[in-house]
């Protein structure tokens, strides 16, 4: 199984698109979907996490119910402003959904380049097994010049925090950003992060 993953990984890397991101990254390009048909959602989750634990990237296994909520919300609220703790304060990133992909670009880039701002992190979600196995697999590609694995993990955790929450006040920030932008206060994102414990616990810099 692991050899199979390695082989496919190399093939996918071979056709990396410009900027190091893979175009049309399908689950079949990572996993032999036939080989895992007889495995349970837990076994697949374990294999997925174990495989990616050795890579310079992040991965997750999201229960179907949570992903369904995140995905349906992403359709009505495709964008949000995320705050990344830095040594001095926070840096803001705009996350924009495109189907099952979530593209992040720093707010500075978006302000300067608009639509043409390059993605610095992409989260890929694979709903292929959600009906049958009850899990949605996620992995990511990032531009290491701009973003570390630790920072990518922090942004991915925030997606669950804001889009996967059952707290209406938390999700209301996402709705406000998309539908009443004039009323949106970026400091409320920071307040929410600090309250959730995802805030200032920054890994030591200079990795």
ZADRENLO-931601 format. One record per residue (C-alpha): residue in one letter; x negated, y, z negated; residue number from 1. Coordinates in pm, 1 decimal, padded with zeros to 6 digits, always signed. Layout:
BEGIN
   voba         c1         c2         c3   drenfi
      A          X          Y          Z      NUM
...
***
This chain:
BEGIN
   voba         c1         c2         c3   drenfi
      X   +00000.0   +00000.0   +00000.0        1
      X   -00271.6   +00244.8   -00100.4        2
      X   -00484.7   +00161.7   +00205.0        3
      X   -00180.3   +00223.4   +00419.5        4
      X   -00133.8   +00565.5   +00256.6        5
      X   -00500.9   +00654.3   +00305.6        6
      X   -00487.9   +00560.3   +00673.3        7
      X   -00179.5   +00769.6   +00735.9        8
      X   -00324.3   +01057.6   +00537.5        9
      X   -00627.2   +01065.4   +00765.5       10
      X   -00406.6   +01052.3   +01073.6       11
      X   -00191.4   +01337.8   +00944.7       12
      X   -00502.6   +01538.6   +00861.9       13
      X   -00623.7   +01477.0   +01215.4       14
      X   -00328.4   +01658.4   +01363.5       15
      X   -00330.7   +01940.9   +01109.5       16
      X   -00174.6   +02253.8   +01251.5       17
      X   -00347.3   +02588.5   +01248.5       18
      X   -00420.8   +02714.9   +00901.3       19
      X   -00455.6   +02359.7   +00771.8       20
      X   -00082.5   +02292.6   +00746.2       21
      X   +00076.1   +01989.1   +00906.6       22
      X   +00360.9   +02043.6   +01148.8       23
      X   +00661.3   +01812.9   +01103.9       24
      X   +00518.2   +01625.9   +00807.3       25
      X   +00756.8   +01330.9   +00785.5       26
      X   +00775.6   +01073.4   +00508.3       27
      X   +00690.9   +00802.5   +00762.3       28
      X   +00362.6   +00983.0   +00833.4       29
      X   +00269.4   +00932.8   +00465.9       30
      X   +00441.7   +00609.6   +00361.9       31
      X   +00522.8   +00287.9   +00539.2       32
      X   +00892.8   +00317.4   +00467.0       33
      X   +00955.8   -00050.0   +00556.6       34
      X   +00701.5   -00167.7   +00299.0       35
      X   +00886.0   +00002.4   +00014.6       36
      X   +01238.1   -00109.0   +00104.9       37
      X   +01234.4   -00380.1   -00164.6       38
      X   +01087.9   -00156.1   -00435.6       39
      X   +01291.9   +00028.3   -00695.9       40
      X   +01300.5   +00406.8   -00725.0       41
      X   +01077.8   +00378.0   -01036.3       42
      X   +00818.7   +00165.9   -00854.3       43
      X   +00812.1   +00404.3   -00558.1       44
      X   +00780.8   +00701.3   -00795.3       45
      X   +00486.9   +00535.3   -00970.7       46
      X   +00308.2   +00458.7   -00642.1       47
      X   +00366.5   +00811.6   -00514.6       48
      X   +00233.6   +00981.1   -00827.8       49
      X   -00061.3   +00742.8   -00857.6       50
      X   -00162.1   +00797.7   -00496.6       51
      X   -00148.6   +01176.7   -00519.0       52
      X   -00319.9   +01191.9   -00859.4       53
      X   -00654.5   +01151.1   -00679.8       54
      X   -00583.7   +01424.0   -00423.3       55
      X   -00640.9   +01798.9   -00442.8       56
      X   -00271.0   +01865.7   -00426.3       57
      X   +00045.7   +01828.1   -00628.8       58
      X   +00333.0   +01583.6   -00608.9       59
      X   +00659.6   +01514.5   -00785.4       60
      X   +00947.8   +01273.2   -00793.1       61
      X   +01278.6   +01455.1   -00831.8       62
      X   +01596.6   +01269.1   -00936.7       63
      X   +01862.9   +01284.3   -00665.6       64
      X   +02117.2   +01481.9   -00872.1       65
      X   +01866.3   +01756.1   -00953.5       66
      X   +01744.1   +01779.8   -00594.3       67
      X   +02099.9   +01797.0   -00460.5       68
      X   +02162.6   +02097.6   -00683.6       69
      X   +01832.3   +02263.5   -00583.4       70
      X   +01894.4   +02200.4   -00212.9       71
      X   +02254.9   +02322.9   -00209.5       72
      X   +02144.4   +02639.0   -00392.5       73
      X   +01860.0   +02689.3   -00145.5       74
      X   +02116.7   +02719.5   +00135.2       75
      X   +02301.5   +03011.9   -00023.4       76
      X   +01987.6   +03160.8   -00182.6       77
      X   +01693.6   +03079.5   +00045.8       78
      X   +01444.4   +03323.8   -00109.3       79
      X   +01313.3   +03404.9   -00452.6       80
      X   +01033.7   +03597.1   -00620.8       81
      X   +00802.0   +03384.1   -00836.4       82
      X   +00546.1   +03516.8   -01085.2       83
      X   +00209.1   +03346.0   -01114.8       84
      X   +00019.4   +03412.4   -01440.2       85
      X   -00329.3   +03548.6   -01372.3       86
      X   -00606.9   +03653.1   -01610.5       87
      X   -00472.0   +04007.0   -01589.0       88
      X   -00093.3   +04005.1   -01575.7       89
      X   +00096.4   +03833.8   -01295.5       90
      X   +00078.7   +03799.2   -00918.7       91
      X   +00409.4   +03771.9   -00734.9       92
      X   +00485.3   +03518.4   -00462.4       93
      X   +00786.9   +03503.3   -00234.3       94
      X   +00922.6   +03152.2   -00182.3       95
      X   +01137.0   +03092.4   +00124.9       96
      X   +01322.3   +02770.2   +00202.7       97
      X   +01324.7   +02626.6   +00553.2       98
      X   +01525.8   +02305.4   +00547.9       99
      X   +01352.7   +02078.6   +00295.8      100
      X   +01030.5   +02281.5   +00301.4      101
      X   +00959.4   +02567.6   +00065.2      102
      X   +00699.4   +02817.7   +00190.3      103
      X   +00518.5   +03051.5   -00049.6      104
      X   +00336.2   +03368.5   +00045.2      105
      X   +00201.6   +03637.7   -00185.2      106
      X   +00423.1   +03943.3   -00217.2      107
      X   +00135.1   +04165.1   -00099.7      108
      X   +00115.9   +03966.7   +00226.3      109
      X   +00491.7   +03982.1   +00273.2      110
      X   +00495.4   +04358.0   +00216.4      111
      X   +00214.3   +04407.5   +00467.5      112
      X   +00298.7   +04145.4   +00731.5      113
      X   +00671.7   +04083.7   +00687.9      114
      X   +00793.7   +03783.1   +00885.6      115
      X   +00437.7   +03706.5   +00995.5      116
      X   +00300.9   +03661.4   +00643.7      117
      X   +00116.2   +03325.9   +00643.1      118
      X   +00223.2   +03048.3   +00405.2      119
      X   -00030.6   +02989.1   +00129.0      120
      X   +00155.0   +02691.9   -00016.6      121
      X   +00420.9   +02463.6   +00130.1      122
      X   +00622.7   +02216.4   -00076.7      123
      X   +00755.7   +01926.8   +00132.1      124
      X   +01061.8   +01745.0   -00004.0      125
      X   +01158.2   +01404.2   +00136.1      126
      X   +01524.8   +01314.0   +00082.5      127
      X   +01489.3   +00996.0   +00294.6      128
      X   +01526.3   +00766.3   -00008.7      129
      X   +01766.2   +00969.8   -00216.1      130
      X   +02080.2   +00765.3   -00135.9      131
      X   +01919.9   +00424.6   -00160.9      132
      X   +01661.4   +00474.2   -00437.1      133
      X   +01786.4   +00780.2   -00627.1      134
      X   +01465.6   +00980.4   -00583.8      135
      X   +01338.1   +01265.3   -00368.8      136
      X   +00961.5   +01267.5   -00315.3      137
      X   +00768.4   +01592.5   -00302.1      138
      X   +00414.4   +01679.7   -00205.6      139
      X   +00240.3   +01999.3   -00102.4      140
      X   -00024.1   +02155.9   +00115.9      141
      X   -00199.9   +02472.4   +00009.5      142
      X   -00458.0   +02714.9   +00134.4      143
      X   -00740.0   +02661.5   -00118.5      144
      X   -00882.2   +03007.1   -00045.3      145
      X   -00577.5   +03159.8   -00212.4      146
      X   -00426.1   +02903.4   -00441.3      147
      X   -00553.5   +02637.1   -00681.5      148
      X   -00384.3   +02306.2   -00759.4      149
      X   -00301.5   +02439.6   -01105.7      150
      X   -00133.6   +02748.4   -00957.0      151
      X   +00056.9   +02535.4   -00704.5      152
      X   +00185.5   +02322.7   -00993.3      153
      X   +00295.4   +02635.9   -01178.1      154
      X   +00495.6   +02755.8   -00873.8      155
      X   +00649.7   +02409.6   -00821.9      156
      X   +00756.0   +02401.6   -01187.9      157
      X   +00924.6   +02737.3   -01140.8      158
      X   +01133.3   +02601.0   -00852.0      159
      X   +01278.9   +02345.7   -01095.7      160
      X   +01316.6   +02619.1   -01359.3      161
      X   +01511.7   +02860.9   -01137.5      162
      X   +01686.8   +02637.6   -00881.7      163
      X   +01726.9   +02320.5   -01089.9      164
      X   +01855.3   +02486.1   -01406.4      165
      X   +02190.9   +02431.5   -01570.7      166
      X   +02157.2   +02771.5   -01741.7      167
      X   +02376.4   +03007.1   -01545.7      168
      X   +02182.1   +03317.9   -01660.8      169
      X   +01859.1   +03171.9   -01518.3      170
      X   +02010.9   +03086.7   -01180.4      171
      X   +02182.9   +03426.5   -01172.8      172
      X   +01839.1   +03583.3   -01118.3      173
      X   +01812.1   +03386.5   -00791.0      174
      X   +02161.5   +03493.5   -00684.3      175
      X   +02087.2   +03857.2   -00767.4      176
      X   +01761.1   +03849.9   -00568.9      177
      X   +01946.1   +03714.7   -00261.7      178
      X   +02279.0   +03894.1   -00282.1      179
      X   +02230.1   +04213.1   -00489.8      180
      X   +01862.3   +04293.1   -00438.9      181
      X   +01906.5   +04649.1   -00566.8      182
      X   +01999.3   +04506.2   -00909.4      183
      X   +01708.0   +04260.4   -00922.5      184
      X   +01438.8   +04329.8   -01185.1      185
      X   +01109.9   +04150.0   -01136.1      186
      X   +01034.3   +04174.7   -01507.6      187
      X   +01329.1   +03944.5   -01575.8      188
      X   +01142.1   +03666.3   -01391.8      189
      X   +00845.1   +03712.2   -01625.5      190
      X   +01074.3   +03718.5   -01930.0      191
      X   +01235.2   +03391.8   -01817.4      192
      X   +00894.9   +03229.6   -01760.4      193
      X   +00766.2   +03329.3   -02100.3      194
      X   +01081.8   +03206.0   -02267.8      195
      X   +01058.7   +02871.0   -02086.2      196
      X   +00695.0   +02819.6   -02184.9      197
      X   +00571.8   +02831.7   -01821.0      198
      X   +00438.1   +03182.5   -01876.3      199
      X   +00098.8   +03286.5   -02002.1      200
      X   -00051.9   +02941.5   -02062.3      201
      X   -00309.0   +02999.6   -01790.4      202
      X   -00583.8   +02746.7   -01729.0      203
      X   -00931.0   +02892.5   -01779.9      204
      X   -01036.7   +03074.8   -01462.7      205
      X   -01344.6   +03018.8   -01252.3      206
      X   -01269.5   +02660.3   -01150.2      207
***
